[in-house]
Amino acid sequence: MDDFTTRERSGAAVVALLLVQVCIGYEWLVSGLTKIVHGDFPAGLAAELRDISKAAPTWYRSFLDSSVIPHAVAVGYAIEVAELAVGIVLLVAVLRLPARVGRYLPAVTGRVSRAEWLDGVADALADRVGGAERARDLVRELDAYRGEIDPVVLAFVRDVRAAGLPVALVSNATAELADDLVTFGVAGDLDAVVNSSAIGVHKPAPEFFRAACAAVGVLPKHCLFVDDTDRNVRGARAAGLSAYRYDPPDDLRYARAALGLAGPVSPAEPRSPR
């Protein structure tokens, strides 16, 4: 339970950090705008530095008088612009997060095909990477990488099934997931596959977890959900499942104990593609 509590707190910490970022961005933005609107910051900075220079030690006074004060007005303008720019960047970064997530959801809920989604990614990247052709090349590289099998997780899956317990792969994925499982030679290691693009709802929605439990014919309270994303783990618990956050190089010792399995064994290798 201590480990679960720590995992839950990490999600709250992320939200807290985003709120801190919003506050800092707002403060910098307002500070920069206030200085610009009042218009007296650069000159005031120069005057303040001259006052500091009068009471400063000789070496520091020499530094201020020769290197800083002559450029104080320019430095003041630079501070105004920098505060304004930093504030805008921090706020825009937070505000754009939902849009980034939103681009992916149509593909993993079956509203668009993987090809359509990749075309949209290329269009969004074009202005940032030097044109449409470069963007398409990058997207082709992305599409060529189909992921990899974690041998620790695969060994865990096989041991769970060997103990007579059903295992379902539940994934936010595109329609190509089934083919990928065959390519990696692990389709036979699963009792069920719940693909968000097939059922039209994604993790961590409660409906997704209900579909996952139904796929293996087990009540939520008797299911253990293992995932590497804190948000999904919290969603599973809210839906009534037990849930464990997997964070490599975790050997799943805790999850094994929860299911009454033997301790960690040598990682498994995927079977050869059929």
C-alpha positions, 0 to 999 in steps of 0.5 A: 500500500505504501508503494501504491500511495507513492504512485498516486502522489506522483500524479498529484505532483504533476498537476501541482507542477503544472499549476506552479508553471501557470502561476510563474508564467502569469507572474512573469507575463504581468511583470513584463507587461507592467514594466513596458506599460509604465515605461520607466523601468530602464531609466529607473534601473540605471538610477538604482544602479548608480545609487548602489555604486555609491555605497559599493566597495571600490572593486564593485563600484569600478565594475558597475561604473565601467561595465554595467551602468553605461548599458543599464537602459539596454539591460532594462529593455532586455529584462522587460522583453525577457520577462514577457517572452518567458511568461508567454512560453510557460503559459502556451506550453501548458495551454497546448498540452490538451491539443497535443493529447487531442491529436492522438485520441481520434486514432486510438478511439477508431475515429480516424485510421492510423494513416489519417492520423500520421498525415495529421502529424506530418501536417502539424510538424511541417512548419517546425521541421523545415517543410512538408517533405521533411515532416513526412520523412520523420513520420515514416520513421515514426511509423517504421518503429513498431515498439518492442516487447519488454521481456520482464513483462512477457515472463510475468504474463506467461507465469500468470497464465501458467497459474491458470489466470486469464490475461488480457492486453488492454491498450490505447492503440490503433487498428494495427495492434493485432498485426503487431502482436502477431509480428512479435509472436506474442498473440498466443500469450494472451487470452483477450485483447482490448483495443481502444480503437476497436471499442471506441473508448480509451484508458482511463475511462471507466467504460474501457475498464468495464470492457476489459473485465468483461473480455476475461469474464472477471469482476473488476474487484478480482482484476489486477491492472498493470500499466506504466502510466499513473493516470491509467492506474488511478482510472483503473482503481476508480473503476474498482480494479486493483492496479499496479504502476509498472516502472522499469527496471521494476521486476514486478515482484510486488505484482507477483506476490499479489497473485501468489506467483513465485519470485522474479525469473529470467526475462522471457523472449518473444516467440519468433514471428509466425 
